[in-house]
Amino acid sequence: MPSPYNLALVHHCNDCPQRQLAGAFCNMASQAVDALDTLKYTGAYPKGALLFVEGEQPRGVFVLCHGRAKLTTSSTEGRSMIVKIANAGEVLGVSAAILGKPYEVSAEILEASQVSFLRREDFLQILATYSEACMHAAQQLSESYQSAQREIRSLGLSHNTSEKLAKLIMEWSATGEETPQGIRTQILLTHEEIGQMIGTTRETVTRLLSEFKRKKLISMKGSSLYLLASEQMGMMVST
């Protein structure tokens, strides 16, 4: 039965198609998945819902069963930066739960999503009992580390904001859909949020996207961005 957010909730992990995604935390043997099923609390969340807030003590972890979420960090002056867009199959809050230290980022839902919550003690129990779950958690932590290193390199070594935006579009398009109009990527972020990802303002993002469209590097229809000239866009990104 659809939820209030038009989501068909999947209550049993063994029945979930997202479980088969490469790199998904739940892509484990049936015994481990059955244990996860008995301990999790599943619900539907609307766009804009906060799963946890930076600095909050870790109550547990959140498995993103369906949908996307943005992870942000803030300065004492109130400026925010998006450090990652999390996709279905990822588990959020792992490092805080394992270390028992406050969440280092805030997690906000980007679109209507299904999320499963695991209390910290239950999550740690699963890691201690099932080596496969432990390995998957370690893989996601490693991916987060590598992602952070890429972001540091992008922000620190990119010569200008145009290059940073071009690199971001290239990264999005790497998992996009091939269409006759170009490589299609759905963009659920506002221009302000894109600016938070590359350390610039909403006005600059709007200006640069218009410039990319004028040069026929991209086109945009609604929330869809089409990469038209990947070679030319790639030439804008320094090695």
Protein Blocks (a to p, Z undefined) as FASTA:
>chain_A
ZZfkopacdfbfklpmklmpghiaklccfklmmmmmmmpccddddehiafbdehiacfbd
cddfbccdddddddfkopacdfbdcdehiaehklmmmnopacfbdcddfbdcddddddfk
lmmmmmmmmmklmmmmmmmmmmmmmmmmmmmmmmmmpmbfklmmmmmmmmmmmmmccdfk
bccdddfbdfklmmmmnopafklmmmmmmmmmmnomaccehjbccdfblmlmmmmpcZZ
